Amino acid sequence: MDTTPWRPYAEAMRDHFSGKPNVTIVMYDDFERDEGPIAYWFREPSQFSPTDRAGVDLCPGPVLDVGAVLRAEPGYLARLRPACS
């Protein structure tokens, strides 16, 4: 499998965890370019939108994130409701 398209995400996450939260990541959604700081994807629950907060509130137990998408909510849910072993 060619992982080349994922390199920018991997590099941005590496930079974030290396203490560089102001790194900009560029995304394309439906052919529209969008960019923002990588720190957005690692924000705290107090910074969640009302929609994100509602989604989190609908998760009463452990959650399996199979989307492989960079998002803040799965990390929060993992800390809030650890997976069963």
C-alpha positions as CSV (number, residue, x, y, z in Angstrom):
1,M,0.0,0.0,0.0
2,D,1.3,3.4,-0.9
3,T,1.4,5.6,2.2
4,T,2.7,8.7,0.4
5,P,-0.6,10.6,0.7
6,W,-0.5,10.2,4.5
7,R,2.9,11.7,4.9
8,P,1.8,15.2,5.5
9,Y,-0.5,14.0,8.3
10,A,2.2,12.0,9.9
11,E,4.7,14.9,9.7
12,A,2.1,17.3,11.2
13,M,1.3,14.9,14.1
14,R,5.0,14.3,14.7
15,D,5.6,18.1,14.8
16,H,2.6,18.5,17.2
17,F,3.9,15.9,19.6
18,S,7.4,17.4,19.3
19,G,6.1,20.6,20.8
20,K,5.3,22.5,17.6
21,P,1.5,23.1,17.9
22,N,1.4,25.9,15.4
23,V,2.2,23.7,12.4
24,T,-0.3,24.3,9.6
25,I,-2.0,21.3,7.9
26,V,-3.7,21.6,4.5
27,M,-6.8,19.6,3.9
28,Y,-9.1,19.1,0.9
29,D,-12.7,18.3,1.3
30,D,-14.9,18.0,-1.8
31,F,-12.1,19.7,-3.7
32,E,-12.0,22.7,-1.4
33,R,-8.7,23.7,0.1
34,D,-8.7,24.4,3.9
35,E,-5.9,24.9,6.2
36,G,-5.4,25.4,9.9
37,P,-3.1,24.7,12.9
38,I,-2.6,21.0,13.8
39,A,-3.4,22.0,17.4
40,Y,-7.0,22.2,16.4
41,W,-7.2,18.4,16.0
42,F,-5.8,18.0,19.6
43,R,-8.1,20.6,21.3
44,E,-9.6,20.2,24.7
45,P,-13.3,19.3,25.2
46,S,-14.0,22.9,26.4
47,Q,-13.2,23.9,22.8
48,F,-15.5,21.4,21.1
49,S,-18.3,22.8,19.0
50,P,-21.9,22.1,20.2
51,T,-22.2,19.4,17.5
52,D,-19.0,17.7,18.6
53,R,-20.1,17.9,22.3
54,A,-23.5,16.4,21.4
55,G,-21.7,13.5,19.6
56,V,-19.5,12.9,22.6
57,D,-22.5,12.9,24.9
58,L,-24.1,10.2,22.8
59,C,-21.2,7.8,23.6
60,P,-22.0,6.2,26.9
61,G,-19.3,3.5,26.9
62,P,-16.0,2.5,25.3
63,V,-15.7,3.6,21.7
64,L,-13.7,2.0,18.8
65,D,-12.5,4.6,16.3
66,V,-12.2,2.8,13.0
67,G,-12.2,5.9,10.9
68,A,-8.4,6.5,11.0
69,V,-9.2,10.2,10.8
70,L,-7.4,12.9,12.8
71,R,-10.0,14.2,15.2
72,A,-10.0,15.5,18.8
73,E,-13.0,13.6,20.0
74,P,-11.6,10.0,19.9
75,G,-8.7,11.0,22.0
76,Y,-10.9,12.6,24.5
77,L,-13.3,9.6,24.6
78,A,-10.3,7.2,25.0
79,R,-9.2,9.2,28.1
80,L,-12.8,9.5,29.4
81,R,-13.9,5.9,28.8
82,P,-10.9,3.5,28.5
83,A,-11.5,0.5,26.2
84,C,-12.2,-2.9,27.8
85,S,-9.2,-5.2,27.9
